Structures are given as C-alpha cells and as structure tokens.
Amino acid sequence: MLAAVDPLRTYGMVKLGRFHKEGQGGLPRNSAAAVALWRAPMLKGENPWALVLLAPTLETGEGSTADPIEALAL
C-alpha cells in the first residue's frame, strides 16, 4: 500500500494513514500501516499532522511498541 502513495505528497500519506487506522475507504483497520505512513512525513519534517496523529499511537502502543518518551517529545 505504501507504494501507491506519492512520497512527495505528505498530506495524502497522512490521510491514507487515518483511513488505515479507522478502517475507512474499504480498508481494514491496520494501526501498524498507519504508524508507518505517519512516520515517513514526520521524518521528512514536512507535515505537522503526522506528529499530531503519531504521538497518541506511540503513547498507547497501538500499531507499534509503546514509547511514551518519544510520544512526549513529539
């Protein structure tokens, strides 16, 4: 699924991550895929929404290993 998203369009990646997390658009719920999509724009430093959506998932460990320190840093 990641290959279907243009990596230069970070807002599309963030939106697709929300679709995965919430099970919208015919996609099954997949928090790990959402976290992977949100990390890419976050690492590029180009999309603040990626930070806003990624922090709570890191705090709870949904879709990744819980990391409250990284969540707080975001």
Distance bins in CASP14 RR format, pairs under 12 A and 6 or more apart:
PFRMAT RR
TARGET T0000
AUTHOR 0000-0000-0000
RMODE 2
METHOD distances of the structure
MODEL  1
1 13 0 0 0 0 0 1 0 0 0 0 0
1 16 1 0 0 1 0 0 0 0 0 0 0
1 17 0 0 0 0 1 0 0 0 0 0 0
1 19 0 0 0 0 1 0 0 0 0 0 0
1 20 1 0 0 1 0 0 0 0 0 0 0
1 26 0 0 0 0 0 1 0 0 0 0 0
1 27 0 0 0 0 1 0 0 0 0 0 0
1 28 0 0 0 0 0 1 0 0 0 0 0
1 30 0 0 0 0 1 0 0 0 0 0 0
1 32 0 0 0 0 0 1 0 0 0 0 0
1 33 1 0 0 1 0 0 0 0 0 0 0
1 34 0 0 0 0 0 1 0 0 0 0 0
1 36 0 0 0 0 1 0 0 0 0 0 0
1 37 0 0 0 0 1 0 0 0 0 0 0
2 12 0 0 0 0 0 1 0 0 0 0 0
2 13 0 0 0 0 1 0 0 0 0 0 0
2 16 0 0 0 0 1 0 0 0 0 0 0
2 17 0 0 0 0 0 1 0 0 0 0 0
2 20 0 0 0 0 0 1 0 0 0 0 0
2 30 0 0 0 0 0 1 0 0 0 0 0
2 32 0 0 0 0 0 1 0 0 0 0 0
2 33 1 0 0 1 0 0 0 0 0 0 0
2 34 0 0 0 0 0 1 0 0 0 0 0
2 35 0 0 0 0 0 1 0 0 0 0 0
2 36 1 0 0 1 0 0 0 0 0 0 0
2 37 1 0 0 1 0 0 0 0 0 0 0
2 38 0 0 0 0 0 1 0 0 0 0 0
2 39 0 0 0 0 0 1 0 0 0 0 0
2 40 1 0 0 1 0 0 0 0 0 0 0
3 13 0 0 0 0 0 1 0 0 0 0 0
3 16 0 0 0 0 0 1 0 0 0 0 0
3 37 0 0 0 0 0 1 0 0 0 0 0
4 12 0 0 0 0 0 1 0 0 0 0 0
4 13 0 0 0 0 0 1 0 0 0 0 0
4 16 0 0 0 0 1 0 0 0 0 0 0
4 17 0 0 0 0 0 1 0 0 0 0 0
4 19 0 0 0 0 0 1 0 0 0 0 0
4 20 0 0 0 0 0 1 0 0 0 0 0
4 27 0 0 0 0 0 1 0 0 0 0 0
4 33 0 0 0 0 0 1 0 0 0 0 0
4 37 0 0 0 0 0 1 0 0 0 0 0
5 11 0 0 0 0 0 1 0 0 0 0 0
5 12 1 0 0 1 0 0 0 0 0 0 0
5 13 1 0 1 0 0 0 0 0 0 0 0
5 14 0 0 0 0 1 0 0 0 0 0 0
5 15 0 0 0 0 1 0 0 0 0 0 0
5 16 1 0 1 0 0 0 0 0 0 0 0
5 17 0 0 0 0 1 0 0 0 0 0 0
5 19 0 0 0 0 0 1 0 0 0 0 0
5 20 0 0 0 0 0 1 0 0 0 0 0
5 33 0 0 0 0 0 1 0 0 0 0 0
5 36 0 0 0 0 0 1 0 0 0 0 0
5 37 1 0 0 1 0 0 0 0 0 0 0
5 38 0 0 0 0 0 1 0 0 0 0 0
5 40 0 0 0 0 1 0 0 0 0 0 0
5 41 0 0 0 0 0 1 0 0 0 0 0
6 12 1 0 0 1 0 0 0 0 0 0 0
6 13 0 0 0 0 1 0 0 0 0 0 0
6 16 0 0 0 0 0 1 0 0 0 0 0
6 40 0 0 0 0 0 1 0 0 0 0 0
6 41 0 0 0 0 0 1 0 0 0 0 0
7 13 1 0 0 1 0 0 0 0 0 0 0
7 16 0 0 0 0 0 1 0 0 0 0 0
7 37 0 0 0 0 0 1 0 0 0 0 0
7 40 1 0 0 1 0 0 0 0 0 0 0
7 41 0 0 0 0 1 0 0 0 0 0 0
7 43 0 0 0 0 0 1 0 0 0 0 0
7 44 0 0 0 0 1 0 0 0 0 0 0
7 46 0 0 0 0 0 1 0 0 0 0 0
7 47 0 0 0 0 0 1 0 0 0 0 0
8 40 0 0 0 0 0 1 0 0 0 0 0
8 41 0 0 0 0 0 1 0 0 0 0 0
8 44 0 0 0 0 1 0 0 0 0 0 0
8 46 0 0 0 0 1 0 0 0 0 0 0
8 47 0 0 0 0 0 1 0 0 0 0 0
9 15 0 0 0 0 1 0 0 0 0 0 0
9 16 0 0 0 0 1 0 0 0 0 0 0
9 37 0 0 0 0 0 1 0 0 0 0 0
9 40 0 0 0 0 0 1 0 0 0 0 0
9 41 0 0 0 0 1 0 0 0 0 0 0
9 44 0 0 0 0 0 1 0 0 0 0 0
9 46 0 0 0 0 1 0 0 0 0 0 0
9 47 0 0 0 0 1 0 0 0 0 0 0
10 16 0 0 0 0 0 1 0 0 0 0 0
10 17 0 0 0 0 0 1 0 0 0 0 0
10 37 0 0 0 0 1 0 0 0 0 0 0
10 38 0 0 0 0 1 0 0 0 0 0 0
10 39 0 0 0 0 0 1 0 0 0 0 0
10 40 1 0 0 1 0 0 0 0 0 0 0
10 41 1 1 0 0 0 0 0 0 0 0 0
10 42 0 0 0 0 1 0 0 0 0 0 0
10 43 0 0 0 0 0 1 0 0 0 0 0
10 44 1 0 0 1 0 0 0 0 0 0 0
10 45 0 0 0 0 1 0 0 0 0 0 0
10 46 1 0 1 0 0 0 0 0 0 0 0
10 47 1 0 1 0 0 0 0 0 0 0 0
10 48 0 0 0 0 1 0 0 0 0 0 0
10 49 0 0 0 0 1 0 0 0 0 0 0
10 50 1 0 0 1 0 0 0 0 0 0 0
10 51 0 0 0 0 0 1 0 0 0 0 0
10 53 0 0 0 0 0 1 0 0 0 0 0
11 17 0 0 0 0 0 1 0 0 0 0 0
11 18 0 0 0 0 0 1 0 0 0 0 0
11 37 0 0 0 0 0 1 0 0 0 0 0
11 38 0 0 0 0 0 1 0 0 0 0 0
11 40 0 0 0 0 0 1 0 0 0 0 0
11 41 1 0 0 1 0 0 0 0 0 0 0
11 44 0 0 0 0 0 1 0 0 0 0 0
11 46 0 0 0 0 1 0 0 0 0 0 0
11 47 1 0 0 1 0 0 0 0 0 0 0
11 48 0 0 0 0 0 1 0 0 0 0 0
11 49 1 0 0 1 0 0 0 0 0 0 0
11 50 0 0 0 0 1 0 0 0 0 0 0
11 53 0 0 0 0 0 1 0 0 0 0 0
12 18 0 0 0 0 1 0 0 0 0 0 0
12 19 0 0 0 0 1 0 0 0 0 0 0
12 37 0 0 0 0 1 0 0 0 0 0 0
12 38 0 0 0 0 0 1 0 0 0 0 0
12 40 0 0 0 0 0 1 0 0 0 0 0
12 41 0 0 0 0 1 0 0 0 0 0 0
12 46 0 0 0 0 0 1 0 0 0 0 0
12 47 0 0 0 0 1 0 0 0 0 0 0
12 49 0 0 0 0 1 0 0 0 0 0 0
12 50 0 0 0 0 0 1 0 0 0 0 0
13 19 0 0 0 0 0 1 0 0 0 0 0
13 20 0 0 0 0 0 1 0 0 0 0 0
13 33 0 0 0 0 0 1 0 0 0 0 0
13 34 0 0 0 0 0 1 0 0 0 0 0
13 35 0 0 0 0 0 1 0 0 0 0 0
13 36 0 0 0 0 1 0 0 0 0 0 0
13 37 1 0 1 0 0 0 0 0 0 0 0
13 38 1 0 0 1 0 0 0 0 0 0 0
13 39 0 0 0 0 1 0 0 0 0 0 0
13 40 1 0 1 0 0 0 0 0 0 0 0
13 41 1 0 1 0 0 0 0 0 0 0 0
13 42 0 0 0 0 1 0 0 0 0 0 0
13 43 0 0 0 0 0 1 0 0 0 0 0
13 44 0 0 0 0 1 0 0 0 0 0 0
13 46 0 0 0 0 1 0 0 0 0 0 0
13 47 1 0 0 1 0 0 0 0 0 0 0
13 49 0 0 0 0 1 0 0 0 0 0 0
13 50 1 0 0 1 0 0 0 0 0 0 0
13 53 0 0 0 0 0 1 0 0 0 0 0
13 54 0 0 0 0 0 1 0 0 0 0 0
14 20 0 0 0 0 0 1 0 0 0 0 0
14 21 0 0 0 0 0 1 0 0 0 0 0
14 34 0 0 0 0 1 0 0 0 0 0 0
14 35 0 0 0 0 0 1 0 0 0 0 0
14 36 0 0 0 0 0 1 0 0 0 0 0
14 37 1 0 0 1 0 0 0 0 0 0 0
14 38 1 0 0 1 0 0 0 0 0 0 0
14 39 0 0 0 0 0 1 0 0 0 0 0
14 40 0 0 0 0 1 0 0 0 0 0 0
14 41 1 0 1 0 0 0 0 0 0 0 0
14 42 0 0 0 0 1 0 0 0 0 0 0
14 44 0 0 0 0 0 1 0 0 0 0 0
14 45 0 0 0 0 0 1 0 0 0 0 0
14 46 0 0 0 0 0 1 0 0 0 0 0
14 47 1 0 1 0 0 0 0 0 0 0 0
14 48 0 0 0 0 1 0 0 0 0 0 0
14 49 1 0 1 0 0 0 0 0 0 0 0
14 50 1 0 1 0 0 0 0 0 0 0 0
14 51 0 0 0 0 1 0 0 0 0 0 0
14 52 0 0 0 0 1 0 0 0 0 0 0
14 53 1 0 0 1 0 0 0 0 0 0 0
14 54 0 0 0 0 1 0 0 0 0 0 0
15 21 0 0 0 0 0 1 0 0 0 0 0
15 22 0 0 0 0 0 1 0 0 0 0 0
15 24 0 0 0 0 1 0 0 0 0 0 0
15 25 0 0 0 0 0 1 0 0 0 0 0
15 27 0 0 0 0 0 1 0 0 0 0 0
15 34 0 0 0 0 0 1 0 0 0 0 0
15 37 0 0 0 0 1 0 0 0 0 0 0
15 38 0 0 0 0 0 1 0 0 0 0 0
15 41 0 0 0 0 0 1 0 0 0 0 0
15 47 0 0 0 0 0 1 0 0 0 0 0
15 49 0 0 0 0 1 0 0 0 0 0 0
15 50 0 0 0 0 0 1 0 0 0 0 0
15 53 0 0 0 0 0 1 0 0 0 0 0
16 22 0 0 0 0 0 1 0 0 0 0 0
16 23 0 0 0 0 0 1 0 0 0 0 0
16 24 0 0 0 0 1 0 0 0 0 0 0
16 25 0 0 0 0 1 0 0 0 0 0 0
16 26 0 0 0 0 0 1 0 0 0 0 0
16 27 0 0 0 0 1 0 0 0 0 0 0
16 30 0 0 0 0 0 1 0 0 0 0 0
16 33 0 0 0 0 1 0 0 0 0 0 0
16 34 0 0 0 0 1 0 0 0 0 0 0
16 36 0 0 0 0 0 1 0 0 0 0 0
16 37 1 0 1 0 0 0 0 0 0 0 0
16 38 0 0 0 0 1 0 0 0 0 0 0
16 40 0 0 0 0 0 1 0 0 0 0 0
16 41 0 0 0 0 0 1 0 0 0 0 0
16 50 0 0 0 0 0 1 0 0 0 0 0
16 53 0 0 0 0 0 1 0 0 0 0 0
17 23 0 0 0 0 1 0 0 0 0 0 0
17 24 0 0 0 0 1 0 0 0 0 0 0
17 25 0 0 0 0 0 1 0 0 0 0 0
17 27 0 0 0 0 1 0 0 0 0 0 0
17 29 0 0 0 0 0 1 0 0 0 0 0
17 30 0 0 0 0 1 0 0 0 0 0 0
17 31 0 0 0 0 1 0 0 0 0 0 0
17 32 0 0 0 0 0 1 0 0 0 0 0
17 33 1 0 0 1 0 0 0 0 0 0 0
17 34 1 0 1 0 0 0 0 0 0 0 0
17 35 0 0 0 0 1 0 0 0 0 0 0
17 36 0 0 0 0 1 0 0 0 0 0 0
17 37 1 0 1 0 0 0 0 0 0 0 0
17 38 1 0 0 1 0 0 0 0 0 0 0
17 39 0 0 0 0 0 1 0 0 0 0 0
17 40 0 0 0 0 0 1 0 0 0 0 0
17 41 0 0 0 0 0 1 0 0 0 0 0
17 42 0 0 0 0 0 1 0 0 0 0 0
17 47 0 0 0 0 0 1 0 0 0 0 0
17 49 0 0 0 0 0 1 0 0 0 0 0
17 50 0 0 0 0 1 0 0 0 0 0 0
17 53 1 0 0 1 0 0 0 0 0 0 0
17 54 0 0 0 0 1 0 0 0 0 0 0
17 57 0 0 0 0 0 1 0 0 0 0 0
17 63 0 0 0 0 0 1 0 0 0 0 0
18 24 1 0 0 1 0 0 0 0 0 0 0
18 25 0 0 0 0 0 1 0 0 0 0 0
18 27 0 0 0 0 0 1 0 0 0 0 0
18 29 0 0 0 0 0 1 0 0 0 0 0
18 30 0 0 0 0 0 1 0 0 0 0 0
18 31 0 0 0 0 0 1 0 0 0 0 0
18 33 0 0 0 0 0 1 0 0 0 0 0
18 34 1 0 0 1 0 0 0 0 0 0 0
18 35 0 0 0 0 0 1 0 0 0 0 0
18 37 0 0 0 0 1 0 0 0 0 0 0
18 38 0 0 0 0 1 0 0 0 0 0 0
18 49 0 0 0 0 1 0 0 0 0 0 0
18 50 0 0 0 0 0 1 0 0 0 0 0
18 52 0 0 0 0 0 1 0 0 0 0 0
18 53 1 0 0 1 0 0 0 0 0 0 0
18 54 0 0 0 0 0 1 0 0 0 0 0
18 57 0 0 0 0 0 1 0 0 0 0 0
19 25 1 0 1 0 0 0 0 0 0 0 0
19 26 1 0 0 1 0 0 0 0 0 0 0
19 27 1 0 1 0 0 0 0 0 0 0 0
19 28 0 0 0 0 0 1 0 0 0 0 0
19 29 0 0 0 0 1 0 0 0 0 0 0
19 30 0 0 0 0 1 0 0 0 0 0 0
19 31 0 0 0 0 0 1 0 0 0 0 0
19 33 0 0 0 0 1 0 0 0 0 0 0
19 34 0 0 0 0 1 0 0 0 0 0 0
19 37 0 0 0 0 1 0 0 0 0 0 0
19 38 0 0 0 0 0 1 0 0 0 0 0
19 53 0 0 0 0 0 1 0 0 0 0 0
20 26 0 0 0 0 0 1 0 0 0 0 0
20 27 1 0 1 0 0 0 0 0 0 0 0
20 28 0 0 0 0 1 0 0 0 0 0 0
20 29 1 0 0 1 0 0 0 0 0 0 0
20 30 1 0 1 0 0 0 0 0 0 0 0
20 31 1 0 0 1 0 0 0 0 0 0 0
20 32 0 0 0 0 1 0 0 0 0 0 0
20 33 1 0 1 0 0 0 0 0 0 0 0
20 34 1 0 1 0 0 0 0 0 0 0 0
20 35 0 0 0 0 1 0 0 0 0 0 0
20 36 0 0 0 0 1 0 0 0 0 0 0
20 37 1 0 0 1 0 0 0 0 0 0 0
20 38 0 0 0 0 1 0 0 0 0 0 0
20 53 0 0 0 0 0 1 0 0 0 0 0
20 57 0 0 0 0 0 1 0 0 0 0 0
20 62 0 0 0 0 0 1 0 0 0 0 0
20 63 0 0 0 0 1 0 0 0 0 0 0
21 27 0 0 0 0 1 0 0 0 0 0 0
21 28 0 0 0 0 0 1 0 0 0 0 0
21 29 1 0 0 1 0 0 0 0 0 0 0
21 30 1 0 0 1 0 0 0 0 0 0 0
21 31 1 0 1 0 0 0 0 0 0 0 0
21 32 0 0 0 0 1 0 0 0 0 0 0
21 33 0 0 0 0 1 0 0 0 0 0 0
21 34 1 1 0 0 0 0 0 0 0 0 0
21 35 0 0 0 0 1 0 0 0 0 0 0
21 36 0 0 0 0 0 1 0 0 0 0 0
21 37 0 0 0 0 1 0 0 0 0 0 0
21 38 0 0 0 0 1 0 0 0 0 0 0
21 53 1 0 0 1 0 0 0 0 0 0 0
21 54 0 0 0 0 0 1 0 0 0 0 0
21 56 0 0 0 0 0 1 0 0 0 0 0
21 57 1 0 0 1 0 0 0 0 0 0 0
21 60 0 0 0 0 0 1 0 0 0 0 0
21 62 0 0 0 0 1 0 0 0 0 0 0
21 63 0 0 0 0 1 0 0 0 0 0 0
21 64 0 0 0 0 0 1 0 0 0 0 0
22 28 0 0 0 0 0 1 0 0 0 0 0
22 29 1 0 0 1 0 0 0 0 0 0 0
22 30 0 0 0 0 0 1 0 0 0 0 0
22 31 0 0 0 0 1 0 0 0 0 0 0
22 33 0 0 0 0 0 1 0 0 0 0 0
22 34 0 0 0 0 1 0 0 0 0 0 0
22 53 0 0 0 0 0 1 0 0 0 0 0
22 62 0 0 0 0 0 1 0 0 0 0 0
23 29 1 0 1 0 0 0 0 0 0 0 0
23 30 1 0 0 1 0 0 0 0 0 0 0
23 31 0 0 0 0 1 0 0 0 0 0 0
23 33 0 0 0 0 0 1 0 0 0 0 0
23 34 0 0 0 0 1 0 0 0 0 0 0
24 30 0 0 0 0 0 1 0 0 0 0 0
24 34 0 0 0 0 0 1 0 0 0 0 0
27 33 0 0 0 0 1 0 0 0 0 0 0
27 34 0 0 0 0 1 0 0 0 0 0 0
27 37 0 0 0 0 0 1 0 0 0 0 0
28 34 0 0 0 0 0 1 0 0 0 0 0
29 62 0 0 0 0 0 1 0 0 0 0 0
29 63 0 0 0 0 0 1 0 0 0 0 0
30 36 0 0 0 0 1 0 0 0 0 0 0
30 37 0 0 0 0 1 0 0 0 0 0 0
30 57 0 0 0 0 0 1 0 0 0 0 0
30 62 0 0 0 0 0 1 0 0 0 0 0
30 63 0 0 0 0 1 0 0 0 0 0 0
31 37 0 0 0 0 0 1 0 0 0 0 0
31 38 0 0 0 0 0 1 0 0 0 0 0
31 53 0 0 0 0 0 1 0 0 0 0 0
31 54 0 0 0 0 0 1 0 0 0 0 0
31 56 0 0 0 0 0 1 0 0 0 0 0
31 57 1 0 0 1 0 0 0 0 0 0 0
31 58 0 0 0 0 0 1 0 0 0 0 0
31 60 0 0 0 0 1 0 0 0 0 0 0
31 61 0 0 0 0 1 0 0 0 0 0 0
31 62 1 0 1 0 0 0 0 0 0 0 0
31 63 1 1 0 0 0 0 0 0 0 0 0
31 64 1 0 0 1 0 0 0 0 0 0 0
31 65 0 0 0 0 0 1 0 0 0 0 0
32 38 0 0 0 0 0 1 0 0 0 0 0
32 39 0 0 0 0 0 1 0 0 0 0 0
32 57 0 0 0 0 1 0 0 0 0 0 0
32 61 0 0 0 0 0 1 0 0 0 0 0
32 62 0 0 0 0 1 0 0 0 0 0 0
32 63 1 0 1 0 0 0 0 0 0 0 0
32 64 1 0 0 1 0 0 0 0 0 0 0
32 65 0 0 0 0 0 1 0 0 0 0 0
33 39 0 0 0 0 0 1 0 0 0 0 0
33 40 0 0 0 0 0 1 0 0 0 0 0
33 57 0 0 0 0 0 1 0 0 0 0 0
33 62 0 0 0 0 0 1 0 0 0 0 0
33 63 0 0 0 0 1 0 0 0 0 0 0
33 64 0 0 0 0 0 1 0 0 0 0 0
34 40 0 0 0 0 0 1 0 0 0 0 0
34 50 0 0 0 0 0 1 0 0 0 0 0
34 53 1 0 0 1 0 0 0 0 0 0 0
34 54 0 0 0 0 1 0 0 0 0 0 0
34 56 0 0 0 0 0 1 0 0 0 0 0
34 57 1 0 0 1 0 0 0 0 0 0 0
34 58 0 0 0 0 0 1 0 0 0 0 0
34 61 0 0 0 0 0 1 0 0 0 0 0
34 62 0 0 0 0 1 0 0 0 0 0 0
34 63 1 0 0 1 0 0 0 0 0 0 0
34 64 0 0 0 0 1 0 0 0 0 0 0
35 41 0 0 0 0 0 1 0 0 0 0 0
35 42 0 0 0 0 1 0 0 0 0 0 0
35 50 0 0 0 0 0 1 0 0 0 0 0
35 53 0 0 0 0 1 0 0 0 0 0 0
35 54 1 0 0 1 0 0 0 0 0 0 0
35 55 0 0 0 0 0 1 0 0 0 0 0
35 56 0 0 0 0 0 1 0 0 0 0 0
35 57 1 0 1 0 0 0 0 0 0 0 0
35 58 1 0 0 1 0 0 0 0 0 0 0
35 60 0 0 0 0 0 1 0 0 0 0 0
35 61 0 0 0 0 1 0 0 0 0 0 0
35 62 0 0 0 0 1 0 0 0 0 0 0
35 63 1 0 1 0 0 0 0 0 0 0 0
35 64 1 0 1 0 0 0 0 0 0 0 0
35 65 0 0 0 0 1 0 0 0 0 0 0
35 66 0 0 0 0 0 1 0 0 0 0 0
35 67 0 0 0 0 0 1 0 0 0 0 0
35 70 0 0 0 0 0 1 0 0 0 0 0
35 71 0 0 0 0 0 1 0 0 0 0 0
36 42 0 0 0 0 0 1 0 0 0 0 0
36 43 0 0 0 0 0 1 0 0 0 0 0
36 50 0 0 0 0 0 1 0 0 0 0 0
36 54 0 0 0 0 0 1 0 0 0 0 0
36 57 0 0 0 0 0 1 0 0 0 0 0
36 63 0 0 0 0 1 0 0 0 0 0 0
36 64 0 0 0 0 1 0 0 0 0 0 0
37 43 0 0 0 0 0 1 0 0 0 0 0
37 47 0 0 0 0 0 1 0 0 0 0 0
37 49 0 0 0 0 0 1 0 0 0 0 0
37 50 0 0 0 0 1 0 0 0 0 0 0
37 53 0 0 0 0 1 0 0 0 0 0 0
37 54 0 0 0 0 1 0 0 0 0 0 0
37 57 0 0 0 0 0 1 0 0 0 0 0
37 63 0 0 0 0 0 1 0 0 0 0 0
38 44 0 0 0 0 0 1 0 0 0 0 0
38 45 0 0 0 0 0 1 0 0 0 0 0
38 47 0 0 0 0 1 0 0 0 0 0 0
38 48 0 0 0 0 0 1 0 0 0 0 0
38 49 0 0 0 0 1 0 0 0 0 0 0
38 50 1 0 1 0 0 0 0 0 0 0 0
38 51 0 0 0 0 1 0 0 0 0 0 0
38 52 0 0 0 0 1 0 0 0 0 0 0
38 53 1 0 1 0 0 0 0 0 0 0 0
38 54 1 0 1 0 0 0 0 0 0 0 0
38 55 0 0 0 0 1 0 0 0 0 0 0
38 56 0 0 0 0 0 1 0 0 0 0 0
38 57 1 0 0 1 0 0 0 0 0 0 0
38 58 0 0 0 0 1 0 0 0 0 0 0
38 62 0 0 0 0 0 1 0 0 0 0 0
38 63 0 0 0 0 0 1 0 0 0 0 0
38 64 0 0 0 0 1 0 0 0 0 0 0
38 74 0 0 0 0 0 1 0 0 0 0 0
39 45 0 0 0 0 0 1 0 0 0 0 0
39 47 0 0 0 0 0 1 0 0 0 0 0
39 50 1 0 0 1 0 0 0 0 0 0 0
39 51 0 0 0 0 0 1 0 0 0 0 0
39 53 0 0 0 0 0 1 0 0 0 0 0
39 54 1 0 0 1 0 0 0 0 0 0 0
39 55 0 0 0 0 0 1 0 0 0 0 0
39 57 0 0 0 0 0 1 0 0 0 0 0
39 58 0 0 0 0 1 0 0 0 0 0 0
39 63 0 0 0 0 0 1 0 0 0 0 0
39 64 0 0 0 0 1 0 0 0 0 0 0
39 67 0 0 0 0 0 1 0 0 0 0 0
39 70 0 0 0 0 0 1 0 0 0 0 0
39 74 0 0 0 0 0 1 0 0 0 0 0
40 46 0 0 0 0 1 0 0 0 0 0 0
40 47 0 0 0 0 1 0 0 0 0 0 0
40 50 1 0 0 1 0 0 0 0 0 0 0
40 54 0 0 0 0 0 1 0 0 0 0 0
41 47 1 1 0 0 0 0 0 0 0 0 0
41 48 0 0 0 0 1 0 0 0 0 0 0
41 49 1 0 0 1 0 0 0 0 0 0 0
41 50 1 0 1 0 0 0 0 0 0 0 0
41 51 0 0 0 0 1 0 0 0 0 0 0
41 52 0 0 0 0 0 1 0 0 0 0 0
41 53 0 0 0 0 1 0 0 0 0 0 0
41 54 0 0 0 0 1 0 0 0 0 0 0
42 48 0 0 0 0 1 0 0 0 0 0 0
42 49 0 0 0 0 1 0 0 0 0 0 0
42 50 1 0 1 0 0 0 0 0 0 0 0
42 51 1 0 1 0 0 0 0 0 0 0 0
42 52 0 0 0 0 1 0 0 0 0 0 0
42 53 0 0 0 0 1 0 0 0 0 0 0
42 54 1 0 1 0 0 0 0 0 0 0 0
42 55 0 0 0 0 1 0 0 0 0 0 0
42 57 0 0 0 0 0 1 0 0 0 0 0
42 58 0 0 0 0 0 1 0 0 0 0 0
42 70 0 0 0 0 0 1 0 0 0 0 0
42 73 0 0 0 0 0 1 0 0 0 0 0
42 74 1 0 0 1 0 0 0 0 0 0 0
43 50 0 0 0 0 1 0 0 0 0 0 0
43 51 0 0 0 0 0 1 0 0 0 0 0
43 54 0 0 0 0 0 1 0 0 0 0 0
43 74 0 0 0 0 0 1 0 0 0 0 0
44 50 0 0 0 0 1 0 0 0 0 0 0
44 51 0 0 0 0 0 1 0 0 0 0 0
45 51 0 0 0 0 1 0 0 0 0 0 0
45 54 0 0 0 0 0 1 0 0 0 0 0
45 74 0 0 0 0 0 1 0 0 0 0 0
47 53 0 0 0 0 1 0 0 0 0 0 0
47 54 0 0 0 0 0 1 0 0 0 0 0
48 54 0 0 0 0 0 1 0 0 0 0 0
48 55 0 0 0 0 0 1 0 0 0 0 0
48 74 0 0 0 0 0 1 0 0 0 0 0
49 55 0 0 0 0 0 1 0 0 0 0 0
49 74 0 0 0 0 0 1 0 0 0 0 0
50 57 0 0 0 0 0 1 0 0 0 0 0
50 58 0 0 0 0 0 1 0 0 0 0 0
50 74 0 0 0 0 1 0 0 0 0 0 0
51 57 0 0 0 0 0 1 0 0 0 0 0
51 58 0 0 0 0 0 1 0 0 0 0 0
51 70 0 0 0 0 0 1 0 0 0 0 0
51 71 0 0 0 0 0 1 0 0 0 0 0
51 72 0 0 0 0 0 1 0 0 0 0 0
51 73 0 0 0 0 1 0 0 0 0 0 0
51 74 1 0 1 0 0 0 0 0 0 0 0
52 58 0 0 0 0 0 1 0 0 0 0 0
52 71 0 0 0 0 0 1 0 0 0 0 0
52 74 0 0 0 0 1 0 0 0 0 0 0
53 59 0 0 0 0 0 1 0 0 0 0 0
53 62 0 0 0 0 0 1 0 0 0 0 0
53 63 0 0 0 0 0 1 0 0 0 0 0
53 71 0 0 0 0 0 1 0 0 0 0 0
53 74 0 0 0 0 1 0 0 0 0 0 0
54 60 0 0 0 0 0 1 0 0 0 0 0
54 61 0 0 0 0 0 1 0 0 0 0 0
54 62 0 0 0 0 0 1 0 0 0 0 0
54 63 0 0 0 0 0 1 0 0 0 0 0
54 64 0 0 0 0 1 0 0 0 0 0 0
54 67 0 0 0 0 0 1 0 0 0 0 0
54 70 0 0 0 0 1 0 0 0 0 0 0
54 71 0 0 0 0 1 0 0 0 0 0 0
54 73 0 0 0 0 0 1 0 0 0 0 0
54 74 1 0 0 1 0 0 0 0 0 0 0
55 61 0 0 0 0 0 1 0 0 0 0 0
55 62 0 0 0 0 0 1 0 0 0 0 0
55 64 0 0 0 0 0 1 0 0 0 0 0
55 66 0 0 0 0 0 1 0 0 0 0 0
55 67 0 0 0 0 1 0 0 0 0 0 0
55 68 0 0 0 0 1 0 0 0 0 0 0
55 69 0 0 0 0 0 1 0 0 0 0 0
55 70 0 0 0 0 1 0 0 0 0 0 0
55 71 1 0 1 0 0 0 0 0 0 0 0
55 72 1 0 0 1 0 0 0 0 0 0 0
55 73 0 0 0 0 1 0 0 0 0 0 0
55 74 1 0 1 0 0 0 0 0 0 0 0
56 62 1 0 0 1 0 0 0 0 0 0 0
56 63 0 0 0 0 0 1 0 0 0 0 0
56 64 0 0 0 0 0 1 0 0 0 0 0
56 66 0 0 0 0 0 1 0 0 0 0 0
56 67 0 0 0 0 0 1 0 0 0 0 0
56 68 0 0 0 0 0 1 0 0 0 0 0
56 70 0 0 0 0 0 1 0 0 0 0 0
56 71 1 0 0 1 0 0 0 0 0 0 0
56 72 0 0 0 0 0 1 0 0 0 0 0
56 74 0 0 0 0 1 0 0 0 0 0 0
57 63 1 0 0 1 0 0 0 0 0 0 0
57 64 1 0 0 1 0 0 0 0 0 0 0
57 65 0 0 0 0 0 1 0 0 0 0 0
57 66 0 0 0 0 1 0 0 0 0 0 0
57 67 0 0 0 0 1 0 0 0 0 0 0
57 68 0 0 0 0 0 1 0 0 0 0 0
57 70 0 0 0 0 0 1 0 0 0 0 0
57 71 0 0 0 0 1 0 0 0 0 0 0
57 74 0 0 0 0 0 1 0 0 0 0 0
58 64 1 0 0 1 0 0 0 0 0 0 0
58 65 0 0 0 0 1 0 0 0 0 0 0
58 66 1 0 0 1 0 0 0 0 0 0 0
58 67 1 0 1 0 0 0 0 0 0 0 0
58 68 1 0 0 1 0 0 0 0 0 0 0
58 69 0 0 0 0 1 0 0 0 0 0 0
58 70 1 0 1 0 0 0 0 0 0 0 0
58 71 1 1 0 0 0 0 0 0 0 0 0
58 72 0 0 0 0 1 0 0 0 0 0 0
58 73 0 0 0 0 1 0 0 0 0 0 0
58 74 1 0 0 1 0 0 0 0 0 0 0
59 65 0 0 0 0 0 1 0 0 0 0 0
59 66 1 0 0 1 0 0 0 0 0 0 0
59 67 1 0 0 1 0 0 0 0 0 0 0
59 68 1 0 1 0 0 0 0 0 0 0 0
59 69 0 0 0 0 1 0 0 0 0 0 0
59 70 0 0 0 0 1 0 0 0 0 0 0
59 71 1 1 0 0 0 0 0 0 0 0 0
59 72 1 0 0 1 0 0 0 0 0 0 0
59 73 0 0 0 0 0 1 0 0 0 0 0
59 74 0 0 0 0 1 0 0 0 0 0 0
60 66 1 0 0 1 0 0 0 0 0 0 0
60 67 0 0 0 0 0 1 0 0 0 0 0
60 68 0 0 0 0 1 0 0 0 0 0 0
60 71 0 0 0 0 1 0 0 0 0 0 0
61 67 1 0 0 1 0 0 0 0 0 0 0
61 68 0 0 0 0 1 0 0 0 0 0 0
61 70 0 0 0 0 0 1 0 0 0 0 0
61 71 0 0 0 0 1 0 0 0 0 0 0
62 71 0 0 0 0 0 1 0 0 0 0 0
64 70 0 0 0 0 1 0 0 0 0 0 0
64 71 0 0 0 0 0 1 0 0 0 0 0
65 71 0 0 0 0 0 1 0 0 0 0 0
66 72 0 0 0 0 0 1 0 0 0 0 0
67 73 0 0 0 0 1 0 0 0 0 0 0
67 74 0 0 0 0 1 0 0 0 0 0 0
68 74 0 0 0 0 0 1 0 0 0 0 0
END
